[in-house]
Amino acid sequence: MQHCRTPVVEVLAQLAHVPLSYSHHPTWNRVRLMSQLGRLGIIGVGPSAIYVLQQLQREIDRFLPSLTDVYLFDKRTALGIGMPYDRHTTDDYNLCNISSAEIPPLDQSLVHWLQSLSDEQLSSHGITRSQIDEGETYRRTTLGDYFQQQYTSIASSLRARGLILHEFRNCAVSDVVDQRATDGVEIRFGNDESVVVDRVVIATGHSFLEPDEPEQGYFSSPWPMQKLIPDEGQFHNFEIGLLGASLSAFDVVSSLSHRHGAFIRRDKLAYEPFPGTDGFRMVLHSAQGWLPHLQYEQMEPFRTVYRPVDRDTMLSLRDDSGFLLLDDYFNHVCRPALTVAFQKDRRADIVELLNTGQATLEAFVQRMSDEHTSDDPFALMRLEMQDAKGSGKSLNRRKTKRSYVCRNRKQRSGHQARISDVHQLQRPGRARF
Ligand SMILES: Cc1cc2nc3c(=O)[nH]c(=O)nc-3n(C[C@H](O)[C@H](O)[C@H](O)COP(=O)(O)OP(=O)(O)OC[C@H]3O[C@@H](n4cnc5c(N)ncnc54)[C@H](O)[C@@H]3O)c2cc1C
């Protein structure tokens, strides 16, 4: 998509209630015209598009009657699912790192949707009724089915209000061209086909542009995961290097480990490789030696923890050019929020550091990183697992995110992870990455 310009920003700004302080902006006149918006295009119908539609639904009286048509394009047949939650890209062993309580509210929460399913349907998601809990995390494909249902529900409610929704399924958009003369946007797809709308939202999410080179033994990303999974009865009897040791790498670990062995719980959970898989091994390489964050139970809702200031305060922090400087963000938003958090955690040393003003963003990050430094990040992760399990008993903890760094980075080129270690950490009761 080469020619796209301001209309995208304008639609998003309008949907997000741009404050009047924006009125000095050169595009404001066009933004004001949004109340006369007739046709809206949305490219990519994943979770972001669902939230755009939800915003339309909430503000529908501002858009009607001038808004008449919404054109929805997705290169997939099913709408609403999104790339990370789609069975075409994701394996059933790949888990969400977000629970029902943390998903920004839609018409129906994930938990309520799960409760509405039959036992048989739940079992197809690997869930029993007693496992339904708003703090629990499930397969990503389960979240995809939920999002698809939410899309259908919001779409039908918009139709009921008189909007015409045009769904272009299985339709990859190839370009978006701003038409200055008519103040419209042309959306191009297929063989020279196009639709002209007044404004467009691009919500195409993730793209992995670098090509795979399977004959060189190289994949630029694990997606779709199916390309990495051996055929039934076949094994990858060789060492697999993973460039990166965070969430995508752990998806690969979970998908491939289940194809090459079984996780058996006796005294503790152990990994037993299938016969004939002696050569199978995965090595995670991480430039910094970081492993993914482990998150666990908290009292405060997720959104409270991560929204210590309101929108107006945030906007007031912009400089004359409209930019929010990282240092200003740290000093005005993070520093006070961190001070409160560390006071709760009785960390007077860090509170003092923050209050003296000596802790720049870099210094603070360095200090926190130094606290979690070890020659063996997996050993540290195990320690945090114990913490996480303990947190179930005392729910007055805040959610903690930590990362683990190898102390001697220069001497270590990668983490040699035993699969059993990794898996034990990946399904840790109520803790998760
Ligand atoms: C592997 C992975 C796992 C993740 N797991 C989690 C998680 O567990 N929890 C969490 O909160 N977040 C997770 N995320 C973050 C994730 O980005 C968001 O949760 C969410 O998927 C973003 O939604 P989106 O609609 O912006 O993009 P996407 O979900 O990527 O959806 C984009 C949509 O656009 C369509 N599209 C793309 N290009 C075109 C085109 N040219 N024409 C037409 N249609 C097009 C796609 O088919 C897709 O339907 C994960 C991200 C990745 C990559």
PDBQT file of the ligand as one rigid body, heavy atoms in Angstrom, charges set to zero:
ROOT
HETATM    1  C1  LIG A 501       2.039 -14.821  17.340  1.00  0.00    +0.000 C 
HETATM    2  C2  LIG A 501       1.296 -13.760  18.089  1.00  0.00    +0.000 A 
HETATM    3  C3  LIG A 501       0.628 -14.088  19.252  1.00  0.00    +0.000 A 
HETATM    4  C4  LIG A 501      -0.071 -13.107  19.958  1.00  0.00    +0.000 A 
HETATM    5  N1  LIG A 501      -0.710 -13.482  21.088  1.00  0.00    +0.000 NA
HETATM    6  C5  LIG A 501      -1.380 -12.554  21.793  1.00  0.00    +0.000 A 
HETATM    7  C6  LIG A 501      -2.076 -12.909  22.976  1.00  0.00    +0.000 A 
HETATM    8  O1  LIG A 501      -2.071 -14.062  23.404  1.00  0.00    +0.000 OA
HETATM    9  N2  LIG A 501      -2.732 -11.939  23.646  1.00  0.00    +0.000 N 
HETATM   10  C7  LIG A 501      -2.750 -10.652  23.195  1.00  0.00    +0.000 A 
HETATM   11  O2  LIG A 501      -3.365  -9.804  23.833  1.00  0.00    +0.000 OA
HETATM   12  N3  LIG A 501      -2.113 -10.298  22.076  1.00  0.00    +0.000 NA
HETATM   13  C8  LIG A 501      -1.436 -11.201  21.377  1.00  0.00    +0.000 A 
HETATM   14  N4  LIG A 501      -0.792 -10.834  20.235  1.00  0.00    +0.000 N 
HETATM   15  C9  LIG A 501      -0.897  -9.440  19.812  1.00  0.00    +0.000 C 
HETATM   16  C10 LIG A 501      -1.901  -9.319  18.656  1.00  0.00    +0.000 C 
HETATM   17  O3  LIG A 501      -1.233  -8.526  17.743  1.00  0.00    +0.000 OA
HETATM   18  C11 LIG A 501      -3.228  -8.695  18.985  1.00  0.00    +0.000 C 
HETATM   19  O4  LIG A 501      -3.826  -9.367  20.048  1.00  0.00    +0.000 OA
HETATM   20  C12 LIG A 501      -4.245  -8.678  17.819  1.00  0.00    +0.000 C 
HETATM   21  O5  LIG A 501      -4.167  -9.821  17.018  1.00  0.00    +0.000 OA
HETATM   22  C13 LIG A 501      -4.059  -7.483  16.912  1.00  0.00    +0.000 C 
HETATM   23  O6  LIG A 501      -5.200  -7.432  16.094  1.00  0.00    +0.000 OA
HETATM   24  P1  LIG A 501      -5.222  -6.725  14.673  1.00  0.00    +0.000 P 
HETATM   25  O7  LIG A 501      -6.635  -6.782  14.209  1.00  0.00    +0.000 OA
HETATM   26  O8  LIG A 501      -4.568  -5.409  14.763  1.00  0.00    +0.000 OA
HETATM   27  O9  LIG A 501      -4.276  -7.585  13.748  1.00  0.00    +0.000 OA
HETATM   28  P2  LIG A 501      -4.423  -9.121  13.257  1.00  0.00    +0.000 P 
HETATM   29  O10 LIG A 501      -4.940  -9.980  14.348  1.00  0.00    +0.000 OA
HETATM   30  O11 LIG A 501      -3.107  -9.467  12.657  1.00  0.00    +0.000 OA
HETATM   31  O12 LIG A 501      -5.536  -9.045  12.123  1.00  0.00    +0.000 OA
HETATM   32  C14 LIG A 501      -5.295  -8.430  10.879  1.00  0.00    +0.000 C 
HETATM   33  C15 LIG A 501      -6.325  -8.889   9.878  1.00  0.00    +0.000 C 
HETATM   34  O13 LIG A 501      -6.042  -8.254   8.642  1.00  0.00    +0.000 OA
HETATM   35  C16 LIG A 501      -6.139  -9.182   7.576  1.00  0.00    +0.000 C 
HETATM   36  N5  LIG A 501      -5.278  -8.686   6.498  1.00  0.00    +0.000 N 
HETATM   37  C17 LIG A 501      -3.935  -8.504   6.533  1.00  0.00    +0.000 A 
HETATM   38  N6  LIG A 501      -3.494  -7.991   5.357  1.00  0.00    +0.000 NA
HETATM   39  C18 LIG A 501      -4.589  -7.846   4.569  1.00  0.00    +0.000 A 
HETATM   40  C19 LIG A 501      -4.791  -7.354   3.240  1.00  0.00    +0.000 A 
HETATM   41  N7  LIG A 501      -3.785  -6.885   2.483  1.00  0.00    +0.000 N 
HETATM   42  N8  LIG A 501      -6.053  -7.353   2.736  1.00  0.00    +0.000 NA
HETATM   43  C20 LIG A 501      -7.095  -7.807   3.488  1.00  0.00    +0.000 A 
HETATM   44  N9  LIG A 501      -6.946  -8.271   4.741  1.00  0.00    +0.000 NA
HETATM   45  C21 LIG A 501      -5.725  -8.291   5.286  1.00  0.00    +0.000 A 
HETATM   46  C22 LIG A 501      -5.687 -10.488   8.203  1.00  0.00    +0.000 C 
HETATM   47  O14 LIG A 501      -6.204 -11.603   7.477  1.00  0.00    +0.000 OA
HETATM   48  C23 LIG A 501      -6.272 -10.385   9.604  1.00  0.00    +0.000 C 
HETATM   49  O15 LIG A 501      -7.586 -10.899   9.662  1.00  0.00    +0.000 OA
HETATM   50  C24 LIG A 501      -0.090 -11.785  19.503  1.00  0.00    +0.000 A 
HETATM   51  C25 LIG A 501       0.606 -11.461  18.327  1.00  0.00    +0.000 A 
HETATM   52  C26 LIG A 501       1.280 -12.437  17.620  1.00  0.00    +0.000 A 
HETATM   53  C27 LIG A 501       1.989 -12.080  16.361  1.00  0.00    +0.000 C 
ENDROOT
TORSDOF 0
